[in-house]
Amino acid sequence: MVHRITERLGGLAFGGDYNPEQWDRHVWQEDDLLMREARVNLVTVGVFSWALLEPEEGSYDFDWLDAHLDRLHAAGVAVDLATPTASPPPWFTLAHPEALTVTADGIRLTHGSRDTYCLAAPAYRRAATRIAGALAERYGDHPAVCMWHVHNEYATVCHCDRAAAAFRVWLRHKYRTLDALNEAWGTAFWSQRYGSWEQILPPRATQWHHNPGHTLDWRRFFSDETLAAYREQRDAIRAHSDRPVTTNLMVPAYQVLDLWKFGREVDFVGIDHYPAAPGVDAAADIAFGGDRARSFGAGKPWLLIEQGTNTVYTSDGTLGKEPGDILRHTVGHIARGSEGALFFQWRQSKAGAELWHSAIVPHAGPDTRIFREASATGSAVARLGELAGSTVRARAAVLHDADVWWALDTRGLPRTGSDHHDSLRRAHRALWNAGVTTDFAHSADDLARYPVVLAPSLYLLSDASAAALRQYVAQGGTLLVECFAGAVDEHHHARLGGYPVAPLREALGIRVEEYRPLAAAQALELSDGTRGTHWSEVLRLEGATPVASWTSGMLAGQAAVTRHQFGKGSAWYLSTRLEEDAYAALLGQVLAAAGVGPEIADAPPGVEAVRRHADDGRSWLFLLNHSDTDQRLPVTGHDLLTDEPVGHHGLTLPARGAAVLRQG
């Protein structure tokens, strides 16, 4: 339904969070002029305004919001109207202290920040649904409002007694009987058998390891509880408004959420994205975030709801972006399916917890590099309106499952450092480096449209998913599975008789008899000259052919990398972690065997190429130069950013520049 927004806007969205309540009339007048200059056509309003909208419980003050929505509409700026429920006002927490967050250590947090609430607290849910419904009743048909934005960056996890009670309700619905729950959780171990539902608590702080089945179900529960809270607000809005409803999801692992489930419930996927590293790593991170967002929405166009003009969050602190990054990062998101780009926020706050968060209009005002680059980016986005509604077609997929993430995020595994999202990033980055456009997919999906599927982190695997992967290979797909795969089922029970689970094992043509984790500094040589790190396994070949073998130690002569022709397809298995160059070389073999190549053959290093397609046969080739030198490309078309034709002599893409070529 994001197309309804672009139709209303007459093109792609550009703008960001707007908080006029932080400013006075003089600033509002300047905002009207500057938004026109920057080509802003959509702003998010009200996301942290609960205390102003409802100054006392059940008593609303909408006059100030009426005035701003009318003003924005008169200026030609549409509104993404947010529900303010991520930041309950002081009166709420004083009236309902039981709705404050309790940590796993049993500490009840106090009011003073955003996100200090329990999603399972009935008082919070009632108040959140009430304010959402009141806003929709008043503004559901307001001409300024073109979409709704529920909450902000779900969700705070709470371990309080109300969350415990809701958890027990969820467990009763799932298992029906305590015998079934005890079997699923393996409570015969450590004398953990439950004799009544009331004995079950959230996985709070305890002496040593939690029960892994318990913690896995707790995360599933909290994801479902969050989704239920979203649905309540969404449905309260839909009772009064026909405008699309979404929420801004954070990626990759900020939220304990099954984003596949959220993707089915929102009218379109919206995400916030802030790179975790500068330079070319930021570009790869943007591709990772954009490909995930598109995938959670089943390939449909999505919307970037937040990014920073000058914000790169790293372990060393917040770094600034380089000249040209605002445009290139924005175009990078649009290349991957976004129907525009919004920022947090329009004007940099002069006070409050995020006063140093970057914005389109910085503290120094509009006579700045940041505002000039943001305005130039707004003009560029305005020139891309013709591609609204077009889609991205991927030739490869990376398997991604919230259950795997949560299962790996437990203590007691054979080796620490098995991070699901790190593995996903590594596989996606290798495909990105190879110039291959990638989707993310769930192991239970129909994968037939992808010539290549990578499973870099498949620790937990259900019987149904294993059977689906077996069928994918048998019908002609090419599958690369990496180590420690299919080791446990959906209850976090170890697979018996060898790993991975049998249907997948048949496709791979191997059986893993033993896991042998490697020390942090340890690396073992392989017969092809590469080195394995982190992990090794004892493999028994059951039809597979060795691609590379170990050369020393107890594994000497045994297979480390295998390939198996199965049915019409082939399945590869990697029993260790290869260093970056070696991993890229192996992936090159897999891609070549499947006949998958980059969007542009022999593209210069540092040049990213992605294509969006329209149903009428037109396509748009996005070219992003992440290098510091101009690059010559043998391409033709019409560059929408410069409004210039590109003939048979090709295109010179400036250093750190971008082009969008209409072709076909």
N, C-alpha and C positions, 0 to 999 in steps of 0.2 A: 504493500500500500504506500510505499514511499513515493511512488509515481504521482500520487495525488498531491503531494507537497510540491514536487517539481512542476507539475501542471499549474498549480496555484501561483507559484513563484515565476513561472515563465522561463525556467532554467534551473541550474544547479543552485544549491543553498550555499550561502556564505555569511558568516557572522560569528555569534558567540553568546556566552552568558552575559546578560545585562542586568545590573543591579542598581536601578535608578534611586532606590531608597537610601543608598549611601551618599547621595549627592544633592545639590540644591538646584534651583531653577536656572541659574546662569550656566551650570554644567550641562543641564538637559538641553538647553538651546544650542550649546556647542556640539553636543552629541548628535543632534539632528543634522547639522551641517557636515560633521565628520563622517557619519554613517553613509551619507550620500556620496561623499568623496571616496570612501573605501569600498563602495558598491555592496554594502551590507544589505541583505534582503531578509534575513531571519535571525532573531535573537531569542535566547532562552530567558524567561522571566519567572521570578518567584521561587527559585529553587531553594533558597534559604530564608524565606520570608514568613514563616509560620507565626512568629511572635507579633508581627505587624498585621497579618491577616486575621488572626484570632487572638486578640490581646487578653481575653479572658475566655474561659471554657464556654463554648457555645455562643459566644458573642463575636460577630465578625465586623471587620472594618475593610470594606472593599473600595471605598471612595478613591483612595490614592492609586489603587491598581486600575480602576476605571479610567482615570485621567491618563495614565501612561499607555494603556492599550489603545485608547482613542488617539493619543498623540502619535504613537508608532504607526498606527494604521493610516493616519493622515499623511505621514511621511513616506508611505510605501514600504514599510518594514513589517513583515509578518512575524508572528509570535509562536514560539514553542512554549506553551504554558506548562510549567512544572508544578507538581505537588510538593509541598515543602517538608515532607515527612522524615527526611534524613536528619533533621535538627529540631527536635521538640523544644518548645519554649520553656522558660523557667517555671511558669505556673503549672505546666503539666507534670514535671518531675517532682515538684513540691506536693502536688495533689496525689500523685501516684508513684511513691518511691519504690513500690514493688516492681515497677516497670523499668527500673534502671538495670543496666548490664551487670551481670556477675561473671567474673573471670573463672577459668578452670581452677584457679587457686582459692576460689571462694570469696574473693574480694568484690564487694559491691561498689561500682564506680559512682562518682558523683557528677552532677551537672557541671558543665563548663566547656564542653567540646561538642562538635557534631557527632552523630552516630552513637549517642549514649542512650540506648533503649534496648528492650528485649522484644524481638519480633514475635515471640510467642505469648507475650503478655496481653490478655484480653483488653485491658484499658488502652494500651497503645494501639492495638488493631482497630478498636472502635473509634478512637480519636483520629487515626490516619484515614480511615474510610470516610469518616464524617467530613473532614476538611476537603478531601478529594471530591466528594459528592457536592459539597457547597460550592466549590469552585466551578464544577461542571454545570451545575444548575444556573449559575450566574453568567458563565462565559461560554457555554457549550456552542452557541450560535454566533458568538462575537465575530465580526468580519476579520479582525486581526489574527485570530487563533487559527493556525493551520495544522497543528499537531499538539499532542499531549505527551508529557514526559513525567512518568511516575517515579517519585523518590529520587535518589542520587547515589549511584555506585553501591548498590546492595552488596554486602550485608554484614552487620555486626553479629558475631556469634556469642550467645549467652548460655550460661550453664546454671541458671537459677532454677528454683523449684517449679516455676510455671513452665519453663522449657522442659524440665524433667517430666511433668505431667503430660505435656503435648507429645513428647517422645514416646511415652508409654502408649498413648492412643495410637500413634503411628505404628508401633510395633505390634499391637493387638490386631490392627487391620492387616498388616503384612503376614504375620505368622499364625494368627488365630488361636494357637495353643502355646502354652509354655514349653511343652515337649518339643514342638517344632523349633522354637527359639533356642532352646538349650542345645539341640542338635546342630543348628546352623552356627551357633557361636562356639561350639566345642567346649561347653562349660564343664565337662568331666575333668578337664585339666585344671589344676590349682584350686580344686574345690569351689568352683564358681557357679555351681548349679543354682538356678533361681527357682524358689518355691512359690513365689507370688509376684504379680506384676509390680506391686509397690516396692519391691526390693531393687528394681532396676533404676539406676541413676545415669545422668550424663557421664562421660568419661572425664571426671574431674581429676585434679592432681592426686597422684597415688604414689606408692612406694617405688615401683619399678615399671615394668611394661604393662600397658593396658592390653586387654583382650583384643586382638586385631579385628575379629568379627564385630565386636561391640563398637569400636571406633569407626569402622567402615559404615555401619548402619547409622551411627550418629551423624556422620557427614551427609549421608543420603537424606536422613530426616531433615537436617537443617536446610539443605537445598530445597527440599519439597516445601518446608514451612515458609521459606522466603518466597517461593513461587506462589504459594497460597496467598501471602500478604500482597504480592503484586496483583494477583487476579482480583482480589477484593477491591482494590483501588481502581483497577482498569474497568471492572464491571460497574462501579459507581459512576465513573466518567461516561461509559457507554450508555447509561440510562438517560443522559441528557445531551450527548454530543455524538456526531458521526465522524469526527475527525480522527485520524490514525493515532494510536496509543503505543508507546514504547517505553523503555527505560535505558539509561546509559550504563552498559556493562563495562567492567574493567578487565583488561587482559594483561598478562596471561593467568595469574594465580592469586590476584588480590582477594577474590571472593570465593567462599566455599560453595560454589554453585555448579550444577550440571548445566552448562550453557547450551547443550543440545536441547534440553527441555525448555529453557527460556526461549530459544529460537522458535519453538513451535507455538508459543503463547503470545509473543509480541506481534504487533501488526507489521513491523519490520525491525531488523536488528539495528541497534545504535550502540556505539562503543566510545569510550574515552581512550586515548592512546598518547603516552608520553615515552619517548625513546629512553632506553637505559644506558646508552653509550653514544658518543658523538661520531661524526664522520660516516664512513661506509657502513659501520655497524648500526648506526641509526637507520640507514636506508633499508638494511636487511630486516631490522626490527619492525619497521613500518610495513614491509611486505608480509611479515609473519602475522602481525595484528590484523591487517586487511584481509588476508586470505582466511584467517580464522573467522572474522566477522561475516564474510560472505558465505562461508561454509555453514555456520550456525543457522543462517537464514535459507538454507537449501539452494544456494547459488543466486538468490535474488539480490538486486541492489540493496545497499544498506546506507547508513549515514554516520559519518564521523561527528560526534556531538561535542567532543572536547579534544583539543590539542593545545600545546603551548607555543606562543610566538617565539619565545627565547628560553625554553625550559628543556633541559636534558638532565634527568635524574640519574646519578651514578652513585656508586658506593663511596666516592670521595666528596659527594655533595652535589649541588645543582650547578650545572655548567650552562653557558650560553651557546646559542647556535651561531654558525658562521654565515656570512652574507650569502644569500641565495637559498639558504635552507628552508625558509618559510615557504617559498614557491615550490621548491622541489619536493619537500615533504608533503605539502598539500596535494600536488599533482600525483605523488606516489600513492596516496590513499584513493584518489579518484580512479587511478589506473586499475586498482584492485576491486572496484565496484562501488565505491562510495558515491552518493548522489550530491556531493558537495563537501564542505569543510567548515566546521564551527570551532571556535577557540574558547578556552577559559582564560581570560574573560575579555569583555570589550574594553573596559577601563581599569587600570591597575588600582587596587584598593589602597587608600591612604592609611588605613588602620585595620586591625583584626589579625587573625592567625595566619592569613595568606597574603599579607601586604607585600611580600616579595615574590609572589607568583607572577610570572610575566603576563602581559596583556597586549591587545592591539594598540591601545593608547597607553603608553607607559607613564610613569611618574613625571618624566621630563616633558611630556606633552606630545603633540602631533609633529613638531619640527624635529623629528628623530629618524634614524635609520629604520627602527622597528616599524613605526607607523607607515613610513614610505614603502617599505617592502611588503607590509601587510596590505596596503592599498593597491599596490601593483599586483599582488596575488589575487585580490578581489576582482580586479579588472580581467585578469587571466581566467579566473573561474567563470566570469560572465560570458567569456567567449567560447566556453565548452558546453553551453546549454543544449546543443543539438544531440549530444550523446546520452542525454537522460533516458533511463530505461534500458540501456544496453547492458549486456552481461559479459562475464569473463568465462572462458572455457579452458579448463585445466586438463593437462595430459597426465598428471600424476597426483597421487593422494598420499597423505601421511595419516596413519590411524591415531585417533585421539579419543580417550575415554576417561571421564571423570572418575570412574571406579578405579581405574589403574592408578591415577594420581593419588587418590586417597589411600589405596592399599599400600603403595610404596612409601607413603608418608607415615609409616609406623616404625616403631623401634623393634629390634630383634631380627632384622633382615641379615643375610650373610655378610653384607658389606654396606657401609654407609655411602651416601653420595649417589644413590640411584634415583635421581630426580626426574620425574616424568616430563616436566616442561623443558628442562635442559635437553633431554633426549629429543623432544619434538623440535626444539630450536635447531639442534645440530643437524637433524635430517633435513629440515626445511632450508637451512642455510646452504647445505650442500646442493640441493636442487636449485636454489636461487643463484648460487655461484655458477651452476651449469646452464642458467638461462631458461629453466623449465618452470612454467607457471603451475602452481600447486594448489590443490584443495586440501582441506582436512576432512576426514571421514570417520565414522564409527565402524567398528569391526562387524557389526550386524547389518550394515547398510548393503544395498545392492551396488557392488563396486565394478560392475561390468563395463561402465563407460571409461574407466581408467586403464590404459595399457600397463601402467606401473603403479604398484602400491607398496609403500614402505611401512613397516611395523617396527619402529625403533624402541618402543617401550610397551610391551604387551604382557607384563607380569601376570595380571589377572585376565582370565579369558573364560567365558561361559562355553558350555557345550554347543549352544546354538551359534555363537560367533565363530567358534572353531570350525563348525560345519560349513558356515558361510564362506570362510576363507578357503577351505578345501575346495568348495565348488567354484570359487573365483579362479583358482589356478587350473582346475580341471577344464574349465570352459575357455581357457586361453590367456588368462592373466599372468603377469610377471610379478612375483611377490618377493620382497626382501624382508626377512625376519631377523631381528637382532637378539642377542643373548638374554637369558633369564626370562624367556617367553613362555606363556601358558603354564606357569609353575603352580598357580592356584586357581580355584574356581571362584564363582561369584560370592561364595560365603567366606572366602579367604581360607579354604581348606587346601592343603597340599595335594597335588596330583600324584597318584600312586602308579607304579609300574613304569616310571620314566617320564621325562618331560619332552616337549609340551604335551598337552592333551591330545589323545589319539587322532581325532580327525585331522588336526593340523600336522601332526607328526607324519601321517601318511603322505601328505602333500610335500613335506620337506624331505622325506626319505631318510630321516635320521632319528635317533633316540638319544636323549641326553641322560647319561647315567649318574653324573656327578658334577656338582658345581665346585670350582676352585678359584675363589676370589684372589686377586693379586694385591700385594702391598702397594701403598701409594706411589712409591718411587720405582716399583718393579715394572719391567717391560720385557716381553719374551719375543724372540725372533721367529718370523714365519718364513716359509720356504721361498716366498716371492720377494724377500728382502724387506718387507714391512715389519712393524712391531705391534704386538698386542699389549694393551694396558688394561688396568682396572679389574679384569675378569677373564677367566678361562673355564672351559668345560671339557669333560670326557664325553666324546661323541661316539656312538655306534652307528655306522653307515647301514642303512636299510634301503638301498637303492640309489642314494645320492652319490655324486662324484666329487672328490676333493678338488677345490680350487686353489687352496693353500693349506699347508700343514705346519705343525710346530717343529722346531729343529733341535730343541734341547729339553732336558729335564724329563720327568716321568711321562710327559705328553709327546716326546719326540717321535716323529713319524705319524702322529695321529692328525686327523683332519681338524682344521680350525675354521675354514670357510668352505661351504659346500654349495652344490647346485644339483637340482633334481628335476628332470623332465617328468611331468605328471599330467596325464590327460593331454590337453592341447596347450598347456602352459608350462611355466617353470617356476620353481621356488628356490630361493637362495637363503642360506643361513650363515650368519656371522656370529661366532661364539665368543667374541672378545670385543673390545673397543679399539678401533684403529685410530692412529694419529690422523690429523686433518687431511693431509695430502693423500695418504693411503686410502682413507675413507672416500675421498673424492674420486680416486682412481677406480675403486670397486664400484661405486655408484655409476661411473662412466660405463663400465662393462654391462651393468644391469640395464641402463638406459639404452645402450646400443643394441643389446639383445632384444629389447622390446620395440626397437625402432622409434624411440622418442628422442627428439632433438630440441634445441633452443628455439625461441621465437625468431631470432636472427642468427643464422650460422656465422661463426667466426666473428661475433661482436667483440669490439675492443674491450680490454679489461676495464672494469669500472662502469660500463654502460649497461643499464637495465632496460629490457624491452618487454612490454606487456600489451596485450591487445584486448579491446572490448568490441563486442559484436552486437549488431542490431538484427532483428528478425528479417529485415528487408534485404539483407546481403551486405550492407555497409559495415565497415569496421574502422576502428581508430587505433593506430599504433602509438603507444606512449613510449617515449625514449627519454631516459634520465641519465645524465652524465654525472657520476659521483666522483670522477677523477679531477685533478687539477690542470688537465691539459685538454685542448680542443680535440674532438674526435670526428673523423670522417666516416660516414655511414652510407652504404650503397642502397638508399631507399628513395621512394618517390611518394608523392601525395600532396596534400595541402595542409600546411601547418596552421592550426587554429590559433596558436598563441601569437604568431606574428602576422597572420592573415596573408601569408606568402606561399606561392606554389613551390614545390620541391621537384625539380625535373630529373632527367636521367643522369645529370652530373652528381646527384646525391646531396646529402645534407652534411654541413659542418655543425656539429653540436658543440656549443661553447662549454668550456670548463664549468662544472657545477651548474649546468643549464638543463633545460627541458624542452621537449617538442611534443606536440600531439598531432599526428598526421591522419587526416581523413583519407581513407583508401576504399576503393570499391563503390 
